[in-house]
Amino acid sequence: MSQTGPVTTRPTSIAQLREVTQPPEVRGRRNAEHWTASLYLRKLSPYLTWMLLKTPISANGVTGLMILVGWSTAAALLIPGIWGALLAVVLGQLQMLVDCCDGEVARWRRTSSPAGVFLDKVGHYTTEALIPIALGIRAAAYPLEFPADFLWTTIAALLALVIVLNKALNDMVHVARANAGLAKLADTHGETAPRGGLVAKLRKAARFLPFHRLYHSVELTLIAFAAAVVGLFAGQPMTDRVVLAVLLPLALLSVIGHFVAIMSSRRVRS
């Protein structure tokens, strides 16, 4: 693999593919790797990547598939009852699996590009905005009656806005540093940890109740499925409404805490 341009050859084994596409600097990323990837998806992804490399699809094309699967995840939640929620869980896992593969295809073929990073951001931002909106429609219940059901769709829209804002804060840090001419941040705990005081203590305490991690597409689909199961016994749409009403204030608390943590860390210091 000494070429400097795109690689057109195929791997000879899964071990070789894993060595090239899952180097330590990829597996060791603190914030870029979701827990599902670390736990099991990176073990499965080389097999799907192997099949994708047999096709002419580009890495950006794989990212496009990831985006479509993400949108389908949100659409599945529009199916009332437990089956729509279960389908969303499966599709949410599939989105993360394809998300692993687009980078692996790019690393094997040496076709990584800013366009790929941009498309990846589009996929996650739009999916994690659409899922709360779908949750709001579930909470409103079919058939929708307006203006009465505006309450739940409005709460859902606010939740989507807060989730996207929380995600954007990290990207704002990178934009701010780039505009200030500072080096790219290393994905390590030392760079992101608050410098001390009350914020550091609160951040440490949050590790025991990490509600700020509930707003990824995987976690949101699992919450929707859990609500659907509970709703079989407690009744719907009340269960979905309670979940939505709890998620919004927790998301607001999360985004405030995230902002304070950024401002108290070395990330925005020259």
C-alpha positions as CSV (number, residue, x, y, z in Angstrom):
1,M,0.0,0.0,0.0
2,S,2.7,2.5,-0.9
3,Q,0.7,4.3,-3.6
4,T,0.0,8.0,-3.1
5,G,-3.2,8.0,-5.2
6,P,-6.5,6.2,-5.0
7,V,-6.1,2.4,-4.5
8,T,-8.1,0.2,-6.9
9,T,-6.9,-3.2,-5.6
10,R,-9.0,-5.2,-3.3
11,P,-8.0,-6.6,0.1
12,T,-6.8,-10.2,0.2
13,S,-8.2,-10.9,3.7
14,I,-10.4,-9.4,6.4
15,A,-7.3,-9.1,8.6
16,Q,-5.5,-7.0,6.0
17,L,-8.6,-4.9,5.5
18,R,-9.0,-4.4,9.2
19,E,-5.3,-3.4,9.5
20,V,-5.5,-0.7,6.9
21,T,-9.0,0.6,7.6
22,Q,-9.1,0.4,11.4
23,P,-5.7,1.8,12.6
24,P,-5.1,2.6,16.3
25,E,-5.7,6.3,15.6
26,V,-9.2,5.5,14.4
27,R,-10.2,3.0,17.1
28,G,-8.7,5.2,19.8
29,R,-10.7,8.3,19.0
30,R,-12.4,9.5,22.2
31,N,-15.4,11.4,20.7
32,A,-15.7,10.2,17.1
33,E,-16.4,6.6,17.9
34,H,-19.9,5.8,19.2
35,W,-20.1,3.1,21.9
36,T,-21.8,0.7,19.5
37,A,-18.8,0.9,17.1
38,S,-16.4,0.2,19.9
39,L,-18.5,-2.6,21.3
40,Y,-19.4,-4.6,18.2
41,L,-19.9,-2.7,15.0
42,R,-16.2,-2.3,14.2
43,K,-16.0,-6.1,14.4
44,L,-18.8,-6.5,11.8
45,S,-18.0,-3.5,9.5
46,P,-15.0,-5.1,7.6
47,Y,-17.3,-7.8,6.3
48,L,-19.7,-5.2,4.8
49,T,-16.8,-3.1,3.6
50,W,-15.3,-6.1,1.9
51,M,-18.6,-6.5,-0.1
52,L,-18.7,-2.7,-0.8
53,L,-15.2,-2.8,-2.2
54,K,-16.4,-5.3,-4.8
55,T,-18.7,-2.6,-6.2
56,P,-17.9,0.7,-7.9
57,I,-19.6,2.7,-5.1
58,S,-17.5,5.5,-3.8
59,A,-16.9,6.3,-0.1
60,N,-19.2,9.3,-0.5
61,G,-21.8,7.0,-2.1
62,V,-21.6,4.8,1.0
63,T,-22.1,8.0,3.1
64,G,-25.2,8.7,1.0
65,L,-26.5,5.3,1.9
66,M,-25.9,6.1,5.5
67,I,-27.9,9.3,5.2
68,L,-30.9,7.4,3.6
69,V,-30.8,4.8,6.3
70,G,-30.8,7.5,8.9
71,W,-33.8,9.2,7.3
72,S,-35.5,5.8,7.1
73,T,-34.9,5.4,10.9
74,A,-36.9,8.5,11.6
75,A,-39.6,7.5,9.1
76,A,-40.0,4.1,10.8
77,L,-41.1,5.9,14.0
78,L,-44.1,7.2,12.1
79,I,-45.4,3.7,12.1
80,P,-47.6,3.5,15.2
81,G,-47.0,1.0,18.0
82,I,-44.2,-1.2,18.9
83,W,-43.3,-2.4,15.4
84,G,-42.4,1.0,14.1
85,A,-40.2,1.6,17.1
86,L,-38.5,-1.8,16.7
87,L,-37.8,-1.1,13.0
88,A,-36.3,2.2,14.0
89,V,-33.9,0.4,16.4
90,V,-32.8,-2.0,13.7
91,L,-32.3,0.8,11.2
92,G,-30.5,3.0,13.7
93,Q,-28.0,0.2,14.2
94,L,-27.7,-0.3,10.5
95,Q,-27.0,3.4,10.0
96,M,-24.1,3.2,12.5
97,L,-22.8,0.1,10.7
98,V,-22.8,1.9,7.3
99,D,-21.3,4.9,9.0
100,C,-18.3,2.7,10.0
101,C,-18.0,1.4,6.4
102,D,-17.8,4.8,4.5
103,G,-14.6,5.7,6.3
104,E,-13.2,2.2,5.8
105,V,-13.9,2.4,2.1
106,A,-12.2,5.8,2.0
107,R,-9.2,4.7,3.9
108,W,-8.7,1.6,1.8
109,R,-9.1,3.4,-1.5
110,R,-7.3,6.5,-0.1
111,T,-10.1,8.8,-1.2
112,S,-10.8,10.6,2.1
113,S,-12.0,14.2,1.4
114,P,-13.7,17.2,3.0
115,A,-16.8,16.3,1.0
116,G,-17.0,13.0,2.8
117,V,-16.7,14.7,6.2
118,F,-19.3,17.2,5.2
119,L,-21.7,14.5,4.0
120,D,-21.2,12.6,7.2
121,K,-22.1,15.7,9.2
122,V,-25.2,16.1,7.1
123,G,-26.3,12.6,7.8
124,H,-26.0,12.8,11.5
125,Y,-27.4,16.3,11.9
126,T,-30.5,15.6,9.8
127,T,-31.1,12.2,11.3
128,E,-30.9,13.5,14.8
129,A,-33.2,16.3,14.0
130,L,-35.8,14.2,12.2
131,I,-36.0,11.5,14.9
132,P,-37.3,13.9,17.6
133,I,-39.8,15.3,15.2
134,A,-41.1,11.8,14.5
135,L,-41.3,11.2,18.2
136,G,-43.5,14.3,18.5
137,I,-45.8,12.9,15.8
138,R,-46.0,9.6,17.7
139,A,-46.8,11.6,20.9
140,A,-49.5,13.5,19.1
141,A,-51.0,10.2,17.9
142,Y,-53.0,9.5,14.8
143,P,-55.1,11.0,13.5
144,L,-53.5,14.4,14.3
145,E,-55.9,17.0,15.5
146,F,-54.8,20.7,15.2
147,P,-54.4,23.0,17.0
148,A,-54.6,20.6,20.1
149,D,-51.7,18.5,18.9
150,F,-49.4,21.4,18.2
151,L,-48.2,21.1,21.7
152,W,-46.4,17.8,21.1
153,T,-45.1,18.6,17.7
154,T,-43.8,22.0,19.0
155,I,-42.0,20.3,21.9
156,A,-40.5,17.9,19.4
157,A,-39.4,20.7,17.1
158,L,-37.8,22.4,20.1
159,L,-36.1,19.2,21.1
160,A,-34.7,18.8,17.6
161,L,-33.4,22.3,17.6
162,V,-31.6,21.8,21.0
163,I,-30.1,18.5,19.9
164,V,-28.7,20.1,16.7
165,L,-27.4,23.1,18.6
166,N,-25.7,20.8,21.1
167,K,-24.0,18.9,18.2
168,A,-23.1,22.2,16.5
169,L,-21.2,23.4,19.6
170,N,-18.4,21.0,18.9
171,D,-18.1,22.1,15.3
172,M,-18.2,25.7,16.4
173,V,-15.1,25.0,18.4
174,H,-13.2,23.7,15.4
175,V,-14.4,26.7,13.3
176,A,-13.3,29.1,16.0
177,R,-9.9,27.6,16.3
178,A,-9.4,27.5,12.5
179,N,-10.4,31.1,12.2
180,A,-8.0,32.0,15.0
181,G,-5.2,30.1,13.3
182,L,-4.9,27.5,16.0
183,A,-3.9,23.9,15.5
184,K,-6.5,21.2,15.2
185,L,-7.6,19.7,18.5
186,A,-6.4,16.2,19.5
187,D,-9.3,13.9,20.4
188,T,-8.2,13.4,23.9
189,H,-9.6,13.9,27.4
190,G,-7.0,16.4,28.3
191,E,-8.1,18.8,25.6
192,T,-11.8,18.6,26.4
193,A,-11.7,18.5,30.2
194,P,-12.6,21.7,32.2
195,R,-9.6,23.3,33.8
196,G,-10.9,22.8,37.3
197,G,-13.3,24.1,39.9
198,L,-17.1,23.5,40.0
199,V,-17.5,22.7,36.3
200,A,-14.9,19.9,36.5
201,K,-16.7,18.5,39.5
202,L,-20.1,18.6,37.8
203,R,-18.7,17.0,34.7
204,K,-17.2,14.2,36.8
205,A,-20.6,13.7,38.5
206,A,-22.3,13.6,35.2
207,R,-20.4,10.4,34.3
208,F,-22.6,8.6,36.9
209,L,-25.8,9.8,35.2
210,P,-24.8,10.5,31.6
211,F,-28.2,11.9,30.4
212,H,-26.3,14.1,28.0
213,R,-25.6,11.0,25.9
214,L,-29.2,10.3,25.2
215,Y,-29.5,12.4,22.1
216,H,-27.7,10.3,19.5
217,S,-29.9,8.5,17.0
218,V,-29.1,5.1,18.5
219,E,-30.1,6.2,22.0
220,L,-33.2,8.0,20.8
221,T,-34.4,4.9,19.0
222,L,-33.8,2.8,22.0
223,I,-35.8,5.3,24.1
224,A,-38.6,5.2,21.6
225,F,-38.7,1.4,21.7
226,A,-38.6,1.3,25.5
227,A,-41.5,3.8,25.5
228,A,-43.4,1.6,23.1
229,V,-42.9,-1.4,25.3
230,V,-44.0,0.5,28.5
231,G,-46.9,1.9,26.5
232,L,-48.3,-1.6,25.9
233,F,-49.1,-1.7,29.7
234,A,-49.3,2.0,30.7
235,G,-51.1,3.2,27.6
236,Q,-50.3,5.4,24.6
237,P,-49.9,8.1,23.6
238,M,-49.4,9.1,27.3
239,T,-46.1,7.2,27.6
240,D,-44.7,8.9,24.5
241,R,-45.8,12.3,25.8
242,V,-44.1,11.8,29.2
243,V,-40.9,10.7,27.5
244,L,-40.9,13.7,25.2
245,A,-41.7,16.1,28.1
246,V,-38.7,14.7,30.0
247,L,-36.3,14.7,27.1
248,L,-36.7,18.5,26.3
249,P,-35.6,19.9,29.7
250,L,-32.8,17.4,30.0
251,A,-31.6,18.4,26.5
252,L,-31.6,22.1,27.5
253,L,-29.6,21.2,30.6
254,S,-27.2,19.2,28.5
255,V,-26.6,22.0,26.0
256,I,-26.0,24.6,28.8
257,G,-23.6,22.2,30.5
258,H,-21.8,21.6,27.2
259,F,-21.4,25.3,26.5
260,V,-20.0,25.9,30.0
261,A,-17.7,23.0,29.7
262,I,-16.3,24.3,26.4
263,M,-15.8,27.8,27.7
264,S,-13.9,26.4,30.8
265,S,-11.7,24.1,28.8
266,R,-8.5,24.6,26.8
267,R,-10.4,24.1,23.5
268,V,-11.2,27.8,23.0
269,R,-8.0,29.2,24.6
270,S,-5.1,30.4,22.4
